[in-house]
Amino acid sequence: MPHKQLPTNHYGLSSPDLASRAAALMLDKHAKAVTIMDLRGLTSVTDFFVICTGDSDVQVKAIVDHVDDSLRKAGDKPYHIEGYGKSSWVIVDFVDVVAHIFSPSSREYYGLERLWADAKVADITEP
């Protein structure tokens, strides 16, 4: 069965630039352990994961809202947002870039960095 191509929802930014912008926006809201994982060549599902941790449900939602609102204003509308009601793991899917905002316990439990250990990883500390 052929892979269905989802629409690309960003207009001006390349996927590496969109990943970097999402990471910077996470840092604006004091996210912890912000990481960009380059999945190109490992999967056809997406190019990048941008992963961070929020210390509380309120902070997780604030990070999600800031990433979503800021990128929408720039013309980069997410394809889908999943998990917002639970706030332990929220996914903001831009198709080529998928942002994962975790609570500390969920990030450790799901271990995306372990699952995708072959990916190139960049830890982001400054916007």
N, C-alpha and C positions, 0 to 999 in steps of 0.2 A: 504494500500500500504506500503510495507516495506521501511524503511529508507535506502537510498543509502549511503554506506560508502565511503567517499572521501579518497583519498590517504593521508597518513601522510607524510609530506615533511621534517621533521627534523629527523636527524639520530642519534645524540649523546645525545641530551638534552631531558629530560622529559618535559612535558608541563609546570609544575611549573618553571623549570629552564629556559625554553625558554621565558616565560612571564617575569621573572626577568631580563633576558639578554636584552630583548626588552626595558624594562623600563630604564635600565642603559644606553642603547644607546640613548634613547630619552633625558635623562638628559645630555649626552655628548653635545647635540646641544641646551642646555638651554631651553628645553621644560618646560612649567609651568603645575602645578597641575597634576603630573603623578600619575596615580591610576591603581592598578591591581584589577580586579574584578574576584573572583572565582565563576564560574557558574556551577561547577560540582554539580550534583544533582538537578539542576534547569532546565537544558535543555540538549538535546543530540546534539545540533548544534555545540558547542565548549566548551572547558574547561575554558578558560580565555579570558577576554577582558583586554587589556592594553590601557589606555586612556590618552591622553595628549592634551595640547593646545599650539599652536604656535602663536606668536603675529602678524605675517604677512604671506602673501602668500609665500614669499621667505623662511621664517623660517619653515613653514609647509613642503614645498618641501625639504628643507635641512634635516629635521628630517626624513621624509620618505626615502630619498636617503640614509641616514646614516644607518637606521635600515635595509633597503633592502640590501645594499651593504655589510655591515658587517656580516649579518647573511648568505648571499649567500656564502661569502668567507669561512665561517665556515661550509658550507654544508647544511644550512637550507634555502632552496629555498621557497619563498612564492608560494602558490597555485594560488593567484590572487591579483592584486592591482586594486582598484577601486577609481575613483574620482581625480586622479592626475592632470588632466587638469584644474579642478575648484579650487582646493586647499582650499576649505572651510571645507571639510570633506573627508579625504583620509583613505581608509581601506586597510591594508596590512594583507592578510588572510593566515595564516599558518595552517589552518584547526583546530588544537587543541587550537591555540592561534590566536586571531584576534586583531591586533593593530588598534586603531582609533586615527587619528591625526586631530584635529579640529582647526578651527579659534575660537576666543572667542565667537562670536555671534552664530555660529553653535552649539558649545558645549552646550551653554545655551538653545538654541531652541530645540534641539533634546533630551537633558536630559537623556542620557543613564543611569546615576546613579539613576535617579528617576524611570525609566522604570524597572530597575533590582534591585530595592531596597532590595530584599531579599538576594542578593549576599553578600558574605564576601568581604570586601573592605580593601585594604591596600594602604595607601598614601605613595608614594616613594619619598624621599627627597635626598638620596645619592646613587650614583652608587654602 
